[in-house]
Amino acid sequence: MRSLNFILVLLALFWVTGCQENLPVELATEQSPTALEVKVLPAIDPNLIVDASIDTSGLTQAEELTYPATFLVNGVKTDLGTSRSTFSYSRMLLNDKNAPISSDLGKVIGYLGLDIGKAKVNSVDLPKTYRPLRTYTSFTPGYTAGPSYMLLDQNDQPISDFTYAPRQSYRFRADGRGKVGSFELAVQSPEEITVVEPRAGSVVFRDEDLQIRWNGAIGSTFRILISSFDPKSNIPVKPLLEVGVKEGTNSIVLPAKILKGIQTGEGRFLFSVVSSNRIRTRIPGYPQDVLVQASSIHNVLLWLK
């Protein structure tokens, strides 16, 4: 089983070296003013423990804080213009709100993960791993944030029999341990989403509307997350805007005013198109809500000018 410790910076392993190309844009003629819901995401708190970056988990930092227990199964594609990576990712994480982790200055930066015994996604074991104590700006070797359960199947290096598939029922099971009882939760994965326009590596201009087209029917939640991308950073993907798609079968138009709202200057930006089916529920012995999510994620790197 290959190491999972560096999944947070998985995308930083790829560097865009190819030629840039201008993006041909053919705008849709009809789109309701209420088709999109745009949110400026709060600035990342660099001191909080990070378990997986947004391009892998499909979750914002605020959502990770809202739901201390998350069960994820994701199929992820990342196109950087001259290279593509694909992987399947599954995680069970239950943070213990009674076991805070504090920084040297006394600030709570996270919580210890709970041991829930043996865990599976469908018939595949989810190995218990000890989470590295990693934030957006630092990594502290020799310390952990407690257990989580994780599988990663990347490209041609599969682990066990685990590979994300669309339109499939996924069941998360655990024997339970301590106060947390045994449980079984199910979620249906959506269709696979593949972005066909814009092409990765294209140049996008802020003063022009941008059409985004994709193949695949959307899940119960569909959104586009726009992030800055700096491969030299500890965690290279920093989300800036969330665009919730309320209408649109296979395409939407991002008005130029949305792109102008990105205030971090020119450069490379990751557009993460995330189609999810989500369930909020409870499990025996755990006092907070649990978020169960199956997602198809397609990350496309663009040059924004």
Rosetta blueprint (number, residue, H / E / L):
1 M L
2 R L
3 S L
4 L L
5 N L
6 F L
7 I H
8 L H
9 V H
10 L H
11 L H
12 A H
13 L H
14 F L
15 W L
16 V L
17 T L
18 G L
19 C L
20 Q L
21 E E
22 N E
23 L L
24 P L
25 V L
26 E L
27 L L
28 A L
29 T L
30 E L
31 Q L
32 S L
33 P L
34 T L
35 A L
36 L E
37 E E
38 V E
39 K E
40 V E
41 L L
42 P L
43 A L
44 I L
45 D L
46 P L
47 N L
48 L L
49 I E
50 V L
51 D L
52 A L
53 S L
54 I H
55 D H
56 T H
57 S H
58 G L
59 L L
60 T L
61 Q H
62 A H
63 E H
64 E H
65 L H
66 T H
67 Y L
68 P L
69 A E
70 T E
71 F E
72 L E
73 V E
74 N E
75 G E
76 V E
77 K E
78 T E
79 D E
80 L L
81 G L
82 T L
83 S L
84 R E
85 S E
86 T E
87 F E
88 S E
89 Y E
90 S E
91 R E
92 M E
93 L E
94 L E
95 N E
96 D E
97 K E
98 N E
99 A E
100 P E
101 I E
102 S E
103 S L
104 D L
105 L L
106 G L
107 K L
108 V E
109 I E
110 G E
111 Y E
112 L E
113 G E
114 L L
115 D L
116 I L
117 G L
118 K L
119 A E
120 K E
121 V E
122 N L
123 S L
124 V E
125 D E
126 L L
127 P L
128 K E
129 T E
130 Y E
131 R E
132 P E
133 L E
134 R E
135 T E
136 Y L
137 T L
138 S L
139 F E
140 T E
141 P E
142 G E
143 Y E
144 T E
145 A E
146 G E
147 P E
148 S E
149 Y E
150 M E
151 L E
152 L E
153 D E
154 Q E
155 N L
156 D L
157 Q E
158 P L
159 I E
160 S L
161 D L
162 F E
163 T L
164 Y L
165 A L
166 P L
167 R L
168 Q L
169 S E
170 Y E
171 R E
172 F E
173 R E
174 A E
175 D L
176 G L
177 R E
178 G L
179 K L
180 V E
181 G L
182 S L
183 F E
184 E E
185 L E
186 A E
187 V E
188 Q E
189 S L
190 P L
191 E L
192 E L
193 I L
194 T E
195 V E
196 V E
197 E E
198 P L
199 R L
200 A L
201 G L
202 S E
203 V E
204 V E
205 F L
206 R L
207 D L
208 E L
209 D L
210 L E
211 Q E
212 I E
213 R E
214 W E
215 N E
216 G L
217 A L
218 I L
219 G L
220 S L
221 T E
222 F E
223 R E
224 I E
225 L E
226 I E
227 S E
228 S E
229 F E
230 D L
231 P L
232 K L
233 S L
234 N L
235 I L
236 P L
237 V E
238 K E
239 P E
240 L E
241 L E
242 E E
243 V E
244 G E
245 V E
246 K L
247 E L
248 G L
249 T L
250 N L
251 S E
252 I E
253 V E
254 L E
255 P L
256 A H
257 K H
258 I H
259 L H
260 K H
261 G L
262 I L
263 Q L
264 T L
265 G L
266 E L
267 G E
268 R E
269 F E
270 L E
271 F E
272 S E
273 V E
274 V E
275 S E
276 S E
277 N E
278 R E
279 I E
280 R E
281 T E
282 R L
283 I L
284 P L
285 G L
286 Y L
287 P L
288 Q L
289 D L
290 V E
291 L E
292 V E
293 Q E
294 A E
295 S E
296 S E
297 I E
298 H E
299 N E
300 V E
301 L E
302 L E
303 W E
304 L E
305 K L
